[in-house]
Amino acid sequence: MGRLVPAVTRAFDILELFLEGDGTLSAPEVTRKLQLPRTTVHELLTTLTARSYLVSIPEQPGRYRLGVRTYQLGSRYAEQLDLAAEGQRVAREVTETCGETVHVAILEDADVIYIAKVDSTHAVRMVSAAGRRLPAHCTAVGKMLLASLPAAELDARIAGRELAAMTPNSLTDPAELRAALTAVRERGVASEHRESNPDVSCVAAPVRDSAGRVVAAISVSVPMIRWSEERETELSGLVVKGAGELSARLGHRG
């Protein structure tokens, strides 16, 4: 790894300060927050302003906000984002940590579609594939995605619809499903125990985009021979961390 350039590092430190608070800062505030010499801060602010990464606020003399160049870079980054590709990368990282099968899924109508999958490193593993479609109410990712919908949209997707069973443990009663989704909202994590596969349990967490909208869910699936309450607690923390990483790659700042 090459040497970091101090002046560039300081410039980025300044830009990242604008992610906090109301998005405006003065030179004295930057000096105080970063503990840099006033002359250095002045030179960096002048340079960033000249390159349109910052702009001075006419109605607030001495204060700055992010400039159009940061928007242009962010827009170009967003254009190049691929949820499936980013999901595959994060899923691989989660699998490398826990050794279990990891999925990333999106919601379509009342079903989930797996858009990324990384297999377990164990000999006994879940059999599935990217592109597969399953009823949302039978899966942890599906429950997470359904629980994230506004009430009216949730009603439109499940009201009057038969909730088909995939296993004897599947939720087929609308009232029970709604109660389960309420619990998911409270916990921030969804789980399913042998509801889509009689030999597998899963935990899932929500993936958010730059606007804070839930656009996908990521899950860890485990054969029952390796499942326990302790394992569920451990994997719940891991899947939340993975969801946070994928959300950050999509521009979410939660």
N, C-alpha and C positions, 0 to 999 in steps of 0.2 A: 504493500500500500504506500502511495506517495505521501509527501508532506502536505498537510493542510495549510492553506494560505490564510494567515490571520485576518487580513483585511476583508477577504471574501466571507470568512466565517462570521465576522462581526456584522457585515451587511445583512447576512441571512438572519442573524440573531435579531437585528432591528426589524426586519420584515415580519418575523414570526411573532413579535410583540403585538402586532396589529390584529392577530387572531383572538386577542383577549379584549375584555371590556367592551366599550362602544365603538372600537375600531379607529379611534383618533388618539394621537399622542403629540406632546410637545418635546422639544429638544431636552429641556431639563428632566422631563419624565423618563426619556430614553437613557439619559446619563445616569439617573438614579437607579433605574431598574437593572442596567447592565454593568454599572460600576466602571464606566469608561471615561476617559478624559473628555472634557467639553469640546476641545478642538477636534478630536477624532470624530465625535458624534456629529459635529457641525459639517465636517468634510463628507462623512458618509451620507448624511441626509441630503446635502447639496448634490452629491453624485446620483443618489437614487431618484431624486426629483428630476434631475436633468435627463435621466433615462426613462422617465415616466413610470417608475415602479412605485413612487410616492407622488403625492400632489399636495401643495399647501391649500388650506381651506380659506377662501377669501373672507367669509363672514366670521372666521375665528383665527385672527392673525397669530402666527407662531405655532399653529397646530397643523398636523399632517394626517392624511389618510392614504390608503392604498390607491395606486394609480391604475390606469387602463392596461399597462403592460402586464400586471399580475393577472388581470381578468383574461387577457389574451392567452397567456400561458396556461391558466386553469382550463379555459375552454378547449385548447388544443389537447390537453391531457384527457379531458372528459371524452373528446371525440375518439381517442384511441383506446378507451376502456372497453374491455370485453368481459362481461360478468362471468361467462362460462370459463374463460381462460384464467381470470383472477381467482375464481372459485376453485378451479383445479389446483392452482398453486397453493392456496391456503389449505385446501383439503389435504394435500400432500404433507404440508408441515404438521397438521394435526395428527395425521396417521403416523408420521415419524415419531411423534411424541408418545402416543398411546398404543400404537400397534393395531388399532381397530379400523373397521370400514367407515369411511366418512363420505357423506353425500351433501351436495348443495342442490336445492330445489326451488322452483318458482311455482306460483299458483296460477292455474288456468281454469276458470269457472269453479267447479267444486273438486277439482283434481289437482294433484301436484305432478310436476314433471321434473325428473332429475336431470340437471344440466351439467353436473360434474360428479365424479366418483373416484375414490382411491381405495383399493382393496386392502383388507387387513393383511398383516404380515404373518398371521397364524395359519396353520394348516386348516383349522375349522373356521370357516368364515361365511358371511352372508352372501348369497348369490343374487346379484342385481346388476343393473347396467344403466349408464347414462342414456337418457331418452325415454326411459320407462315412465309410464303414467300410472298413478295409483289414486284411489279415493282419498281426499285430504283428511277426512275424519278418522282414518285408520292409521295415520302416520304421525310421528312427532313433528316432522317439518310441516305437515299439513295443519296440525292443530296450532302450531306457532303462527302460521300465515293466516289462518282463519281468525285467530284471536286478535290479530293486528288490524283487522278490517273495521271500519266504522259500522255501527249497529245496523244502519239501513242496508249497507252493502252485504253484510253477513246474512241478513234476512233474505235478501234477493238470491243469494247463492244456495241457501239450505232450506228455506221455507218450502214446504210441500214436496220436498224431494225425499225419495226413499234412501235411507242410509244403509247401503248394502254391507253385509258382514264379509270380511275376508277370513276371519277365524272366530271361534266361539267367544273370544275376548273383545271383539270389535264393538265399539259403541254404535248402537243402532237406534237408540231412543233420542230424539231431538233435545228433550229436556236434560238428559244426562250429558249430551255433547255440549250444550250451552253452559252447564255447570263446570264441565271440564275446561272450557275455554276461559271462563271467569278465573279459574285457578291458575291457568297459564298466564293471564295478564298480571295477576298478583305476584307470581313467582318470577316472571321474565324468562322462564325456561319451560319447554314442553317435554313431555315424556310419553312413551307408549310401551306397554308391556304385552308382548305377544299378540298385538292387535292386527298387524299386517302379515306377520309370519309367526307361526306357533313356537318357533325356536329362538326368537330374537326380541330384544328390548332396545329402545333408542332414547336418546335425549337430543334436544334441538334448541337453537337460539336464533334470534332474528338478525337479519343483515339489512342495514339501512344505507340509503344513498345520501348524496350531499344535501338534500332537502330534509333529511330525517325520515323519509318514507321507508317502510319495510318493503323491500323488493325481492327478498329471497330468505331462505333459512338454511342453516347448516346443521347437520346432525352427526352423531356417532352411534353406530349400530353394533351391538354386542350379542353373540350367541349366549343363551341362557347358562351354558356351562361355565361362563366366565363372568356372569352377572351377580351383583350383590348390592345391598344398599350403600355400602362404602364405595363400591365402584361407580355407582350412579352419582354420588356426591362428587367424586373426583372428576368424572367425565363432564358433569354439568359445568364445573368451573372451567374446564378445558374448552368446551364448546362455546361458552360465552366469550372466552378470550379469542378463539378463532373467529367468531362472528364479529368481534370488535376489530380484528385485524382486517378482515375482508371489507367491513364497513369503511374503515379508514382508507383503504385502497380505492373505494368508490367516492371518497371525498367527504365522508361524514366526520364531524368534529365533536361527536358526543363524548 
